[in-house]
């Protein structure tokens, strides 16, 4: 990092533009800035999930924290790639890691037969929220890629695989806290008593 932030406000964005890492300026509502914001929100949401797990009674908190810390660092790397066009930081090892963790978590989970509602324990619910934000970030990043053609495949794969990881993590966290999944019920209106 060439320059450290010593002054937080610069007033350079007061006119509705912001600087990219390569020195160019774009509108604050540019697709690239929207994607960068979604990745930042995802990272913040992962931070809330980490805090909730840390405050929980889950036995293997250190393992969860290690995985979530890696994910946050990769998301920061992704932000660097989005901020500096044609700059690559992410390596395919992050995809391999997520896939191995998904497979490991899935080993102890029952087979899914129904859709799961995004609810349950706080940790489970935060994982679902992070998954939804991850999908939005993925859509935003794809829009940048479709326009500029300079987003590397690993970046898109990271968000796609991370949303899968977060879904499986939500299930694993619910079980770790002794809860059961809340299943979607088709035609729930039929069970309402109109009295």
C-alpha positions, 0 to 999 in steps of 0.5 A, spaced: 500 500 500 503 506 497 499 511 501 497 510 508 490 514 510 492 520 514 486 524 513 479 521 512 475 526 508 478 529 502 472 533 499 474 530 492 468 526 492 463 532 493 461 532 486 459 525 486 465 522 483 470 517 487 477 515 485 479 508 483 486 504 485 489 506 478 488 513 479 482 514 475 475 517 477 468 514 476 461 516 478 459 514 485 453 510 482 458 506 477 457 499 476 464 498 479 463 502 485 456 498 486 460 492 486 465 494 490 460 497 495 456 490 495 463 486 496 464 491 502 457 490 505 458 482 504 465 483 508 461 487 514 456 482 514 461 476 515 464 480 521 457 480 524 457 473 523 464 472 526 462 476 532 455 472 533 459 465 533 464 468 538 459 470 543 455 463 542 456 456 545 458 453 539 464 448 541 469 449 535 469 457 535 476 457 533 475 453 526 469 457 524 473 464 526 479 461 522 475 460 516 471 466 516 477 470 517 480 467 511 474 469 507 474 476 509 481 477 507 479 474 500 473 479 500 478 484 501 483 482 496 476 481 491 475 489 493 482 490 491 481 487 484 474 491 483 478 497 485 484 496 480 481 494 473 486 488 471 489 487 477 489 480 480 490 478 487 485 472 488 488 465 487 484 459 485 486 456 492 480 460 495 475 456 491 479 449 493 478 451 500 471 453 500 469 446 496 473 442 501 469 445 507 463 445 503 464 437 503 466 437 510 460 440 513 455 436 508 458 430 511 454 430 517 448 434 515 441 430 513 439 430 505 435 436 503 428 434 501 425 441 502 427 448 502 429 452 508 427 458 510 432 463 512 431 463 520 433 459 526 439 461 531 442 468 530 448 465 527 444 461 522 440 467 520 446 471 519 449 466 515 443 466 511 443 474 511 451 474 508 448 469 503 443 473 500 448 479 500 453 475 497 448 473 491 447 480 490 455 482 490 455 476 485 450 479 480 453 486 481 460 483 479 457 480 473 455 486 471 462 489 471 465 483 468 459 483 462 461 491 461 468 491 462 471 484 461 476 485 466 474 481 472 478 474 472 474 468 473 477 466 480 473 473 482 466 470 480 467 463 482 469 466 489 462 469 490 459 463 487 462 458 491 462 463 497 454 463 497 454 455 497 459 455 503 454 460 507 448 456 505 451 450 508 454 453 514 447 456 516 445 449 516 451 447 520 451 452 525 443 451 526 445 444 528 451 446 532 447 450 536 442 444 537 436 447 533 432 444 527 431 447 520 425 451 519 422 448 512 418 452 507 411 449 507 407 449 501 400 452 501 401 455 508 395 459 507 390 453 507 392 452 514 390 459 516 383 459 521 379 464 518 375 465 524 
